[in-house]
């Protein structure tokens, strides 16, 4: 296991602050031989700690069975079998497993080689454009093929090959990690296999492994192709929507097209592009047969510059940057046009054929022989003028109803020019300033939380609100399900509580985080609830059962905002680390990310469908296209108004509130201010749109919640 990289994969090292119950620095294990120093990472099978081997006076990595699974015979057997399988492997490019320890009164654990360095996923994240160059990867991939060929010759299939399991030590030597779910391709696939059906990381597993098929070396070659695809393009072959369906049925986008889609440039040899697509074939018979075949094709791939390797004992350098996007070429000057009367002469057919075979076109069978060296027929002049006129007319027609597309994601926003909101209802009775508001899909139900640890839920047509009283620190963040059935609340008491609104019954108390709950969101169908915490963790819960779908470490620092995509197939989060990340809600697989460095120091808010993100810094507002991972538009509030709250609605409406109680309405597509009005007598502390964009709810330090109805502006 690795340590020492501050930008390591948050799913592994990012949870270094999370300590399993009963584990702490200084704890002695292995009859006193090992002394725990600090956690390195964790996964479903256990937590990995850096420890000191007091007998050999050297560092070691320990993989410990979680205390919660001490009585789990299956988990215990998995750990023992991992040791038994991996101890058979002795290769310079595979992390060495030392022993399995199971002493009375101690947590079972594996001792293994400790690698100080970085994994390729973390290295890619901080590389220019988020991709690694082929010249850098080539020797690493060659060593990986050596390691796989050796493991396969020993009858083992890795089954979880991915960039975060490919480690580089301080000398730049590859180390393949985590044979935890490896399987034998020689033994019968029977006892215990059913528990491991579909194990692995979905973005990198083959269709056969996804369906629980018999382990095969071909599964590893598919995962190798998926990993290389991501390292060269910045994203896995399939990263959005229903991954399982795409893995089984869809053909990955060619790497050149994927790079173009995300505005990246990387020189990939044609032979490597073909190799990756062959590895990703649905039919195992169409993939390379062995790792040696992959290695040979890598060796044959042309690469001009010498690959970069690390100096012995040196510090790991940044990988070579892919070439920058080419500057747009200046249009060549048009030749001087001279109207002449051409004389057409027919060239002999044999001569024309010869010319065409040397690169000429069939049109060269006919040749104009002008009276001057630089002349163009008069007919061509009229044709060019006609085309220019058509282009001009087309552009004028486009101005009638413009759309504002993003070339990366295909997102379009309508040209808003006249939306406006008027006061529909004012809701008073709160004793303290409003900290959070939430509203259902069409605004029939809305909720407001206050600093007195109470929340009130109003039915828009009703008169008396339903009041919910929580313990200290609750109702700092709120979410209400699209139908108004459930109210979820969180705060500094670490738990998420869920009530049935109509009967005011507390239904669930979810132990979501080790620190304060900072954000909440329901899925569009109300069947899932996502929470983010001060601990950087994201949790997704099934509704109404409260069963945990998944939980993972997503950010280094607090999670500031969370939102589901419109189809519920992904979750977007923004962290205090100024990273926006998109995740698969059922397994926590990261589907994409981008940085909002220095642009999100103030208020933040996602649109209901997670497609847009608004952030603020002082008086400036920035709208981001989440899918395209890019800035959509930025503008500044007038008169030095500091933005205190922000919300994004349907069709690109953005609302902002300032410290003096004013609310401003903006069109995200153009950055145009559509409306300004006095919303509150004190700071507008929180804002929320209904999903249909027809209502805006605001809460202020003046202890009032207001509902604003959308109409047409002047």
VODOKOL-542627 format. One record per residue (C-alpha): residue in three letters; x, y, z. Coordinates in steps of 0.001 Angstrom, whole numbers, padded with zeros to 6 digits, always signed. Layout:
BEGIN
ALAXYZ
...
END
This chain:
BEGIN
UNK+000000+000000+000000
UNK+001102+003565-000610
UNK+001421+006613+001566
UNK+002831+010045+001242
UNK+000723+011405-001609
UNK-001518+014242-000591
UNK-003628+013867-003728
UNK-004247+010153-003539
UNK-007556+008617-004496
UNK-010076+009771-001861
UNK-011734+006360-001925
UNK-008534+004856-000539
UNK-006280+007291+001247
UNK-008859+010036+001500
UNK-010403+008377+004554
UNK-007225+008529+006575
UNK-009137+010417+009255
UNK-011552+007516+009628
UNK-010414+005072+012307
UNK-012170+001789+012886
UNK-013432+001202+016378
UNK-010659-000237+018542
UNK-007801+000873+016277
UNK-005556+003792+017155
UNK-001946+004912+016684
UNK+000350+003076+019057
UNK-001805-000065+019297
UNK+000357-003216+019425
UNK-000620-006186+017270
UNK+000950-009502+016372
UNK+001962-010218+019979
UNK+003588-006794+020151
UNK+005585-007072+016916
UNK+003654-004384+015026
UNK+002900-000875+016313
UNK+000203+001049+014394
UNK+001205+004491+013119
UNK-001649+005825+010969
UNK-004403+004641+008597
UNK-003561+004571+004888
UNK-006946+003727+003416
UNK-009859+001379+003578
UNK-012181-000710+001451
UNK-015013-003141+001864
UNK-012691-005891+003084
UNK-010922-003907+005786
UNK-008704-001005+006690
UNK-004996-000648+005897
UNK-002627+000910+008421
UNK+001017+001879+008318
UNK+002842+000124+011136
UNK+006368-000368+012429
UNK+007731-003911+012431
UNK+009633-003741+015728
UNK+011507-006979+015004
UNK+012938-005879+011646
UNK+012824-002132+012424
UNK+011118-001301+009142
UNK+007719-000047+008012
UNK+005014-002505+007092
UNK+001409-002250+005903
UNK-001297-004120+007808
UNK-004688-004965+006337
UNK-007073-005490+009241
UNK-010448-007146+009367
UNK-013016-004565+010555
UNK-014086-005205+014166
UNK-017684-005283+012971
UNK-016825-008376+010913
UNK-014924-010254+013605
UNK-017714-012813+013816
UNK-018204-012956+010031
UNK-016823-016320+009001
UNK-017002-015356+005319
UNK-014979-012160+005823
UNK-012418-014059+007927
UNK-012085-016711+005227
UNK-011688-014047+002519
UNK-008773-012518+004408
UNK-007155-015896+004940
UNK-007635-016916+001303
UNK-006200-013585+000115
UNK-003050-014361+002075
UNK-002890-017931+000815
UNK-003267-016882-002815
UNK-001015-013835-002721
UNK+001851-015517-000853
UNK+002356-017671-003939
UNK+003325-014549-005871
UNK+006886-013300-005776
UNK+007494-010707-008455
UNK+009237-007303-008393
UNK+006106-005588-009770
UNK+003622-007104-007287
UNK+003245-006015-003664
UNK+004567-008775-001446
UNK+002270-010397+001129
UNK+004091-011604+004238
UNK+001690-013451+006516
UNK-001793-013891+007965
UNK-002091-013156+011691
UNK-004915-014516+013845
UNK-003989-014369+017512
UNK-006391-014719+020453
UNK-007788-011385+021576
UNK-006570-009549+018460
UNK-008144-008426+015200
UNK-007112-010710+012299
UNK-004813-008997+009809
UNK-002424-009430+006881
UNK+001094-008022+006966
UNK+002416-006845+003614
UNK+005060-004776+001846
UNK+004770-001019+002398
UNK+005246+001151-000683
UNK+005947+004851-000329
UNK+004835+006557-003503
UNK+001716+007381-005502
UNK-000949+005548-007501
UNK-001616+006290-011159
UNK-005107+007593-010486
UNK-003750+010287-008160
UNK-000946+011037-010608
UNK-003436+011487-013453
UNK-005620+013799-011353
UNK-002851+016339-010903
UNK-001404+016013-014415
UNK-002019+018762-016992
UNK-005502+018307-018510
UNK-006054+015306-016200
UNK-004396+012810-018565
UNK-001035+011027-018697
UNK+001051+010947-021855
UNK+001743+007672-023638
UNK+005492+008213-023472
UNK+005199+008236-019668
UNK+002859+005234-019481
UNK+004614+002944-021929
UNK+007300+001495-019611
UNK+004775+001287-016763
UNK+002350-000707-018904
UNK+005175-002963-020008
UNK+005915-003787-016351
UNK+002204-004281-015659
UNK+002017-006850-018437
UNK+005000-008626-016892
UNK+003225-008751-013524
UNK-000052-009975-015050
UNK+001651-012583-017186
UNK+003385-013917-014068
UNK+000185-013946-011963
UNK-001732-015650-014767
UNK+001016-018261-015110
UNK+000482-018972-011396
UNK-003213-019467-012044
UNK-004439-016196-010467
UNK-006727-013549-011961
UNK-006580-010134-010227
UNK-010231-009104-010910
UNK-009874-005551-009570
UNK-007342-003970-011907
UNK-007731-000175-011964
UNK-005494+002939-011867
UNK-005694+003302-008076
UNK-004260-000212-007692
UNK-001257+000624-009892
UNK+001370+002128-007588
UNK+004703+003773-008332
UNK+007347+003774-005624
UNK+009889+006550-005172
UNK+012097+005017-007867
UNK+009242+004926-010361
UNK+008890+001144-010193
UNK+005403-000246-010726
UNK+003777-002216-007921
UNK+000477-003998-008566
UNK-001641-003938-005397
UNK-004723-005586-003902
UNK-005230-009200-004902
UNK-008006-009193-002309
UNK-010705-010565-004652
UNK-008337-012503-006902
UNK-009578-015898-008029
UNK-008008-019035-009371
UNK-008548-019743-013034
UNK-007535-023387-012478
UNK-009713-024419-009535
UNK-013471-025108-009746
UNK-015512-021940-009351
UNK-017748-023248-006630
UNK-017673-022838-002881
UNK-017652-019190-001831
UNK-017852-017946-005407
UNK-021476-016871-005173
UNK-020605-014277-002523
UNK-018131-012706-004947
UNK-020397-012472-007962
UNK-019900-009124-009666
UNK-017159-008026-007247
UNK-014717-005475-008589
UNK-015052-001820-009541
UNK-017879-001474-012107
UNK-016166+001106-014314
UNK-013373-001380-015058
UNK-014939-004874-014996
UNK-015729-006974-018039
UNK-019318-007970-018916
UNK-018481-011548-017935
UNK-017190-010560-014486
UNK-020160-008242-014013
UNK-022483-011203-014632
UNK-020569-013412-012182
UNK-018956-015610-014828
UNK-016088-018011-014238
UNK-012874-016010-013602
UNK-010695-015704-016693
UNK-007428-013975-017582
UNK-009490-012175-020223
UNK-011230-010259-017406
UNK-007900-008711-016404
UNK-007134-007736-019997
UNK-010487-005969-020238
UNK-009702-004094-017004
UNK-006256-003215-018338
UNK-007884-001686-021414
UNK-010407+000255-019295
UNK-007624+001559-017039
UNK-005443+002630-019948
UNK-008459+004309-021576
UNK-008986+006425-018440
UNK-005304+007287-017976
UNK-005059+008534-021573
UNK-008424+010343-021819
UNK-009198+011331-018221
UNK-012396+009276-017821
UNK-013247+005537-017938
UNK-014883+004057-021066
UNK-018300+004285-019367
UNK-018761+006927-016694
UNK-022344+008211-016752
UNK-025827+006753-016882
UNK-026508+003052-016325
UNK-022977+001638-016277
UNK-024006-002004-016102
UNK-026174-001773-019209
UNK-023440+000058-021126
UNK-020742-002404-020084
UNK-022880-005246-021405
UNK-024180-003633-024596
UNK-022566-000314-025572
UNK-019392+000317-027550
UNK-017005+002790-025885
UNK-016472+006103-027628
UNK-013146+006117-029546
UNK-010450+007744-027452
UNK-009823+010542-029936
UNK-013506+011504-029794
UNK-013548+011305-025989
UNK-010564+013666-025795
UNK-012271+016062-028184
UNK-015498+015945-026175
UNK-013728+017134-023031
UNK-011460+019598-024804
UNK-008266+017664-024084
UNK-005271+016882-026269
UNK-003098+013789-025951
UNK-000968+012073-028594
UNK-001995+008419-028632
UNK-000358+006070-031174
UNK-002885+004474-033508
UNK-001682+001034-032450
UNK-002442+001784-028803
UNK-005913+003119-029611
UNK-006619-000108-031468
UNK-005183-002201-028625
UNK-007382-000506-026021
UNK-010530-001026-028083
UNK-009597-004681-028627
UNK-009174-005168-024871
UNK-012648-003642-024353
UNK-014365-006038-026758
UNK-017572-007550-025330
UNK-016651-010992-026637
UNK-013586-012400-024820
UNK-012599-014181-028037
UNK-011995-010793-029668
UNK-009654-009569-026922
UNK-005914-010236-026870
UNK-005275-013780-025707
UNK-002540-013133-023141
UNK-000804-010326-021299
UNK+002288-011163-023345
UNK+000378-010343-026527
UNK-000608-006993-025038
UNK+003008-006369-024056
UNK+004208-007147-027579
UNK+001706-004739-029105
UNK+002841-002070-026643
UNK+006451-002624-027684
UNK+005485-002290-031342
UNK+003588+000965-030815
UNK+005595+003888-032143
UNK+006549+006611-029708
UNK+009030+009305-030656
UNK+010451+010720-027406
UNK+012246+008629-024819
UNK+009977+007619-021924
UNK+010461+009400-018665
UNK+011568+007333-015693
UNK+012491+008322-012199
UNK+016115+008701-011141
UNK+017228+006208-008541
UNK+016259+007532-005139
UNK+014764+010601-006775
UNK+011537+012406-006167
UNK+008599+011476-008331
UNK+008292+014201-010989
UNK+005138+015383-012624
UNK+004379+013290-015719
UNK+005193+014918-019044
UNK+002371+017140-020143
UNK+000454+016265-023287
UNK+000955+018880-025986
UNK-001255+021961-025585
UNK-004227+022359-027872
UNK-003056+023746-031205
UNK-003653+027438-031771
UNK-006246+028157-034412
UNK-004565+028573-037760
UNK-004838+031957-039382
UNK-006867+031794-042570
UNK-004693+031863-045638
UNK-004942+034936-047787
UNK-007210+034445-050768
UNK-005549+034644-054160
UNK-006181+037734-056177
UNK-009251+037164-058298
UNK-009015+038001-061949
UNK-012031+037439-064141
UNK-011006+035659-067329
UNK-012670+033692-069998
UNK-011339+030178-069477
UNK-010435+027815-072237
UNK-011252+024208-071380
UNK-009000+021501-072691
UNK-009570+017812-072119
UNK-006566+016013-070654
UNK-005896+012538-071912
UNK-007664+009945-069710
UNK-004440+008085-069062
UNK-002746+011235-067861
UNK-005683+012015-065593
UNK-005578+008573-064068
UNK-001920+008955-063360
UNK-002481+012331-061766
UNK-005235+010968-059579
UNK-003080+008084-058457
UNK-000465+010579-057311
UNK-002887+012495-055164
UNK-004776+014568-057720
UNK-008548+014644-057851
UNK-010856+013435-060633
UNK-011673+017076-061284
UNK-008171+017487-062609
UNK-009284+015695-065774
UNK-010497+019122-066815
UNK-008143+022045-066557
UNK-008623+025780-067077
UNK-005744+027384-068911
UNK-006043+031101-067983
UNK-004241+033953-069650
UNK-002503+034873-066361
UNK-000758+032834-063689
UNK-003334+033711-060942
UNK-006859+033789-062328
UNK-010251+032476-061267
UNK-013223+031941-063582
UNK-016001+034519-063348
UNK-018530+031760-062566
UNK-016642+030798-059416
UNK-016738+034401-058230
UNK-020536+034462-058415
UNK-020710+031051-056704
UNK-018559+032258-053796
UNK-020623+035416-053443
UNK-023796+033337-053394
UNK-022432+031038-050677
UNK-021385+034029-048596
UNK-024897+035426-048882
UNK-026395+032099-047746
UNK-024095+032010-044720
UNK-025094+035577-043798
UNK-028815+034792-044127
UNK-028368+031640-042011
UNK-026661+033562-039245
UNK-029388+036182-039216
UNK-031994+033431-038955
UNK-030177+031913-035997
UNK-030441+035227-034162
UNK-034224+034955-034124
UNK-034232+032246-031393
UNK-030694+031671-030157
UNK-029651+028713-028050
UNK-026530+028671-025947
UNK-024883+025268-026389
UNK-021825+023929-024617
UNK-019586+022139-027086
UNK-018388+019708-024433
UNK-021596+018458-022839
UNK-024237+019464-025363
UNK-026110+021392-022660
UNK-028381+024145-023972
UNK-030113+026927-022083
UNK-033017+028991-023421
UNK-032541+032732-023968
UNK-034366+034032-020880
UNK-035290+037701-021208
UNK-038410+038422-019174
UNK-038916+036088-016183
UNK-039965+037760-012926
UNK-041183+036683-009485
UNK-043853+038198-007243
UNK-044624+037516-003590
UNK-047122+034682-003173
UNK-046951+034027+000558
UNK-045112+035247+003642
UNK-044578+032745+006452
UNK-043811+034130+009895
UNK-043734+032759+013411
UNK-040122+031642+013542
UNK-038295+032713+016675
UNK-034805+032712+015180
UNK-033068+033407+011845
UNK-033777+030942+009035
UNK-030842+028640+008252
UNK-032279+026410+005510
UNK-035273+026085+003208
UNK-036491+023243+001010
UNK-039357+022905-001444
UNK-041086+020054-003281
UNK-041154+019536-007023
UNK-043990+021950-007738
UNK-043927+023937-004501
UNK-047024+022548-002753
UNK-044925+021840+000334
UNK-042019+023830+001702
UNK-039886+023706+004813
UNK-037783+026141+006766
UNK-035289+025443+009526
UNK-034136+027930+012136
UNK-031288+028320+014592
UNK-033630+027413+017484
UNK-033422+023770+016318
UNK-036957+023729+014941
UNK-038354+023303+011462
UNK-041731+024237+010090
UNK-043361+022619+007085
UNK-046115+024485+005267
UNK-048614+023208+002772
UNK-048942+026101+000359
UNK-052731+026130+000497
UNK-052859+025489+004243
UNK-052725+027956+007085
UNK-051114+026215+010040
UNK-047562+024893+009632
UNK-046424+021575+011035
UNK-043672+022174+013547
UNK-040841+019710+014115
UNK-038608+020016+017146
UNK-035148+018507+017090
UNK-032274+018145+019462
UNK-029326+020547+019513
UNK-027806+021288+016145
UNK-030593+019816+014019
UNK-032294+021580+011074
UNK-029131+023333+009921
UNK-029688+021558+006582
UNK-033011+020356+005165
UNK-034418+018338+002288
UNK-038015+017514+001486
UNK-038926+014658-000844
UNK-040432+015602-004237
UNK-043907+014475-003172
UNK-043711+016138+000255
UNK-043919+012793+002076
UNK-040586+012963+003909
UNK-038636+015698+005645
UNK-034922+015048+006228
UNK-032802+017191+008511
UNK-029240+017261+009752
UNK-026744+019358+011640
UNK-023921+019195+014142
UNK-025266+016113+015924
UNK-023849+013842+013167
UNK-027132+012037+012374
UNK-029752+012465+009656
UNK-033347+012301+010878
UNK-036319+011636+008614
UNK-039957+012391+009455
UNK-043216+011511+007762
UNK-044545+015017+007179
UNK-048316+014629+007390
UNK-048267+012738+010709
UNK-045096+014430+012031
UNK-043710+010978+012913
UNK-039984+010431+013253
UNK-039329+007421+011018
UNK-035558+007122+010694
UNK-032408+008145+012519
UNK-029458+007495+010235
UNK-025904+007433+011701
UNK-024550+009117+008629
UNK-021326+010855+009627
UNK-018617+011131+012234
UNK-019087+014898+012278
UNK-021719+017474+011314
UNK-024140+016818+008443
UNK-023609+019627+005917
UNK-025971+018917+002986
UNK-028896+016707+001970
UNK-030753+015838-001251
UNK-033529+013461-002284
UNK-033424+011654-005623
UNK-036008+012815-008209
UNK-038251+009810-007471
UNK-037850+010154-003698
UNK-036434+006627-003464
UNK-033009+007652-002182
UNK-031523+010254+000148
UNK-027926+011493-000106
UNK-026041+013247+002660
UNK-022682+014987+002840
UNK-020745+015683+006002
UNK-018025+017672+007663
UNK-015992+014453+007544
UNK-015849+014570+003720
UNK-018035+011486+003454
UNK-021052+010932+001198
UNK-023795+008489+002179
UNK-026752+007293+000106
UNK-029768+005729+001826
UNK-032741+003814+000511
UNK-036112+005383+001245
UNK-038208+004560+003155
UNK-036279+001581+004585
UNK-033241+003639+005670
UNK-030909+000878+004521
UNK-027508+002114+003412
UNK-027011+001849-000344
UNK-023405+003001-000150
UNK-021032+005315+001695
UNK-017633+006581+000674
UNK-015073+009275+001332
UNK-015532+011893-001344
UNK-013593+015011-000390
UNK-010717+016217+001708
UNK-012747+018375+004007
UNK-016474+019136+004330
UNK-018978+018377+001580
UNK-020730+021676+000842
UNK-023469+020631-001595
UNK-025012+017485-003069
UNK-027553+016829-005847
UNK-028911+013890-007857
UNK-029027+013874-011653
UNK-032491+014046-013212
UNK-032475+010283-013848
UNK-031071+009472-010397
UNK-028138+007655-012008
UNK-025444+009887-010540
UNK-024766+012154-007582
UNK-022804+015416-007807
UNK-020973+016882-004828
UNK-018919+019990-004113
UNK-016339+019920-001329
UNK-014435+022493+000658
UNK-011419+021162-001259
UNK-012920+023066-004242
UNK-013496+019898-006243
UNK-016768+018984-007933
UNK-017131+015228-008253
UNK-019793+013036-009846
UNK-020432+009570-008388
UNK-022393+006413-009011
UNK-024893+006417-006105
UNK-024947+002654-005602
UNK-021226+001983-005343
UNK-019448+005317-004944
UNK-017486+004935-008186
UNK-016203+008343-009240
UNK-017516+009142-012713
UNK-015853+012521-013208
UNK-014542+015629-011502
UNK-013271+019163-012026
UNK-011825+021966-009928
UNK-013486+025243-008958
UNK-010367+026635-007286
UNK-010822+030114-005780
UNK-014341+030364-007213
UNK-016428+028866-004391
UNK-015490+030742-001236
UNK-019045+031992-000667
UNK-022505+030544-001301
UNK-022999+027467-003469
UNK-025956+025577-004926
UNK-026766+022865-007469
UNK-029760+022866-009775
UNK-032380+020244-008889
UNK-031117+017905-011616
UNK-027434+018408-010755
UNK-026577+019699-014237
UNK-025629+023226-013149
UNK-023709+024537-010162
UNK-023625+028132-008985
UNK-020782+029344-006779
UNK-019912+032750-005438
UNK-016863+034668-004302
UNK-017607+038081-002855
UNK-019704+039882-005445
UNK-018936+037421-008267
UNK-021228+034562-009323
UNK-019976+031687-011471
UNK-022233+029101-013112
UNK-020659+025746-013985
UNK-021744+023079-016447
UNK-021279+019962-014297
UNK-021416+017464-017130
UNK-019098+019508-019304
UNK-016813+020227-016323
UNK-016407+023834-017324
UNK-017392+027414-016505
UNK-020650+028297-018207
UNK-020913+031980-017360
UNK-019669+034440-014741
UNK-020790+037893-013696
UNK-020720+040284-010725
UNK-023552+041640-008639
UNK-023938+045436-008949
UNK-023050+048054-006373
UNK-020586+045800-004552
UNK-023380+043554-003203
UNK-021764+040559-001478
UNK-023563+037323-002367
UNK-024859+035536+000748
UNK-026976+032821-000889
UNK-027527+031382-004345
UNK-029869+028900-006039
UNK-030197+027473-009564
UNK-033614+026731-011033
UNK-035083+025111-014088
UNK-034072+026416-017539
UNK-031035+028224-016167
UNK-032562+030763-013795
UNK-030190+031810-011004
UNK-031285+033623-007848
UNK-028885+035337-005473
UNK-029448+037006-002148
UNK-027214+039601-000533
UNK-026467+040787+002979
UNK-028884+043704+002735
UNK-031961+041609+001945
UNK-032083+042106-001836
UNK-032804+039209-004193
UNK-031576+039273-007770
UNK-032698+037068-010644
UNK-030287+036174-013440
UNK-030292+034281-016750
UNK-027415+031775-016546
UNK-027166+031549-020310
UNK-026307+035209-020748
UNK-025461+036500-017275
UNK-028173+039124-017726
UNK-029882+040480-014604
UNK-033638+040047-015048
UNK-035010+041389-011763
UNK-033963+042934-008440
UNK-036272+043329-005462
UNK-036220+043807-001696
UNK-036890+040343-000367
UNK-036075+040647+003330
UNK-035238+043283+005883
UNK-031974+041520+006724
UNK-029538+039124+005039
UNK-031043+036577+002617
UNK-029453+033523+004194
UNK-030914+030738+002058
UNK-032710+030222-001280
UNK-034303+027267-003079
UNK-036203+026777-006351
UNK-038945+024218-006856
UNK-037877+021614-009414
UNK-040254+022994-012037
UNK-038774+026476-011570
UNK-042165+028091-010889
UNK-041528+028985-007257
UNK-038612+030434-005346
UNK-038422+030162-001554
UNK-036235+032501+000474
UNK-035310+032571+004136
UNK-033692+035437+005957
UNK-032023+036579+009125
UNK-035271+038503+009694
UNK-036844+035127+010691
UNK-039249+035121+007732
UNK-039756+032545+004959
UNK-041221+033892+001706
UNK-042630+032165-001354
UNK-042245+033908-004712
UNK-044312+032933-007764
UNK-042891+033087-011255
UNK-044465+035234-013921
UNK-043466+037124-017019
UNK-041413+040255-016626
UNK-041869+043527-018443
END
